[in-house]
């Protein structure tokens, strides 16, 4: 992985400045990659991840000294499964769901509503969960 700096907002390899590189990057799990420069020259700096063949499809950030990648959720998983409950009984263990991508990274800007359903007979109360930072817990 390489980090490139561009002043025109377009990734142009080899025209843009390569700021650094890593031979291996493991992006599994919650993590961040920080890029810093010793001198911020102006506010019109754009930073991109790339490789020898060109740029990767990640969002460029126009804040000098900052680089981020947008995680797009591809699945919703139980991070805590609900307990068994009797008729009209409350769950002793509340379900928690997390939205994450194929690498297991939580989509922290996912803020939609998730609705839980049951394949059995009966109905669920309070089955709509509001996600915050990619995680929703039943109340």
C-alpha positions as CSV (number, residue, x, y, z in Angstrom):
1,X,0.0,0.0,0.0
2,X,1.2,3.5,-0.8
3,X,0.0,6.9,0.3
4,X,0.0,9.6,-2.4
5,X,-0.5,13.4,-2.0
6,X,-2.3,15.3,-4.8
7,X,-2.9,19.0,-5.0
8,X,-5.6,18.9,-7.7
9,X,-7.9,16.2,-6.2
10,X,-7.2,13.6,-8.8
11,X,-4.9,10.6,-8.2
12,X,-2.3,10.6,-10.9
13,X,0.4,7.9,-10.6
14,X,3.3,8.6,-11.2
15,X,2.5,12.4,-11.3
16,X,1.5,12.7,-7.6
17,X,4.0,12.6,-4.7
18,X,4.4,9.2,-3.0
19,X,4.5,10.0,0.8
20,X,5.2,6.5,2.1
21,X,4.5,2.8,1.6
22,X,4.0,-0.4,3.5
23,X,4.5,-3.9,2.0
24,X,1.7,-5.5,4.1
25,X,-1.4,-4.0,5.7
26,X,-3.9,-6.0,7.6
27,X,-7.2,-4.2,7.6
28,X,-9.2,-6.7,9.6
29,X,-11.0,-5.5,12.7
30,X,-11.3,-1.9,14.1
31,X,-8.3,0.1,13.2
32,X,-7.2,3.3,11.8
33,X,-4.3,4.4,9.7
34,X,-2.8,7.8,10.3
35,X,-0.9,9.9,7.8
36,X,0.9,12.9,9.1
37,X,3.2,15.4,7.5
38,X,5.8,17.5,9.3
39,X,4.6,20.7,7.5
40,X,1.1,21.4,6.3
41,X,1.7,23.4,3.1
42,X,-1.8,24.4,2.3
43,X,-5.4,23.3,2.7
44,X,-5.7,22.0,-0.9
45,X,-4.0,18.7,-0.2
46,X,-5.7,15.4,-1.0
47,X,-4.4,12.0,0.2
48,X,-5.1,8.6,-1.5
49,X,-4.3,5.0,-0.9
50,X,-2.8,3.4,-3.9
51,X,-0.5,0.6,-5.3
52,X,1.8,0.4,-8.3
53,X,-1.1,-0.1,-10.7
54,X,-3.0,2.9,-9.5
55,X,-5.4,4.1,-6.8
56,X,-7.8,2.0,-4.7
57,X,-11.4,3.1,-4.7
58,X,-11.4,5.0,-1.4
59,X,-12.7,8.4,-0.5
60,X,-10.2,11.2,-0.6
61,X,-10.2,13.6,2.3
62,X,-9.4,17.3,1.7
63,X,-8.2,18.0,5.3
64,X,-4.5,18.3,5.2
65,X,-2.8,15.6,7.2
66,X,-5.9,13.3,7.3
67,X,-6.7,10.2,5.4
68,X,-9.7,7.9,5.9
69,X,-11.5,5.0,4.2
70,X,-15.2,4.6,4.2
71,X,-16.3,1.1,5.5
72,X,-19.4,-0.1,3.7
73,X,-21.4,-2.7,5.6
74,X,-22.2,-5.9,3.7
75,X,-23.7,-7.9,6.6
76,X,-25.5,-7.6,9.9
77,X,-24.4,-10.1,12.5
78,X,-25.4,-10.9,16.1
79,X,-22.6,-9.9,18.4
80,X,-24.8,-11.0,21.3
81,X,-27.7,-13.4,20.7
82,X,-30.9,-13.1,22.6
83,X,-31.8,-15.4,25.4
84,X,-34.9,-17.7,25.3
85,X,-38.0,-16.1,26.8
86,X,-41.3,-17.4,27.9
87,X,-44.6,-16.0,26.6
88,X,-44.8,-12.3,27.5
89,X,-41.5,-12.6,29.2
90,X,-38.6,-10.2,28.9
91,X,-35.3,-11.4,27.4
92,X,-32.7,-11.7,30.1
93,X,-29.9,-11.3,27.5
94,X,-30.7,-8.4,25.1
95,X,-29.7,-9.0,21.4
96,X,-27.0,-6.8,19.9
97,X,-26.3,-6.6,16.2
98,X,-23.4,-5.0,14.4
99,X,-23.0,-3.9,10.8
100,X,-19.7,-4.8,9.2
101,X,-17.9,-5.3,5.9
102,X,-16.6,-8.6,4.5
103,X,-13.4,-8.2,6.5
104,X,-15.2,-7.9,9.8
105,X,-14.7,-4.1,10.2
106,X,-17.6,-2.3,11.9
107,X,-19.3,0.3,9.7
108,X,-19.2,3.0,12.4
109,X,-21.2,5.6,10.4
110,X,-24.1,3.2,9.8
111,X,-27.1,4.8,11.6
112,X,-30.1,3.1,10.2
113,X,-32.9,1.1,11.9
114,X,-32.7,-2.7,12.0
115,X,-35.8,-4.7,12.5
116,X,-35.6,-8.2,14.1
117,X,-38.1,-10.9,13.1
118,X,-38.8,-14.4,14.4
119,X,-39.3,-17.4,12.3
120,X,-41.4,-19.0,15.0
121,X,-45.0,-18.3,16.0
122,X,-45.8,-15.3,18.1
123,X,-44.6,-11.8,17.8
124,X,-41.7,-9.7,19.1
125,X,-42.0,-6.5,21.0
126,X,-39.5,-3.7,20.6
127,X,-38.1,-5.4,17.5
128,X,-36.8,-2.2,15.8
129,X,-33.3,-1.3,16.8
130,X,-31.6,2.0,16.1
131,X,-28.0,1.7,15.2
132,X,-25.4,4.1,16.5
133,X,-21.8,3.8,15.3
134,X,-22.7,0.5,13.6
135,X,-24.0,-1.2,16.7
136,X,-27.6,-1.6,18.0
137,X,-28.8,-3.2,21.2
138,X,-32.4,-4.0,22.1
139,X,-34.0,-2.1,24.9
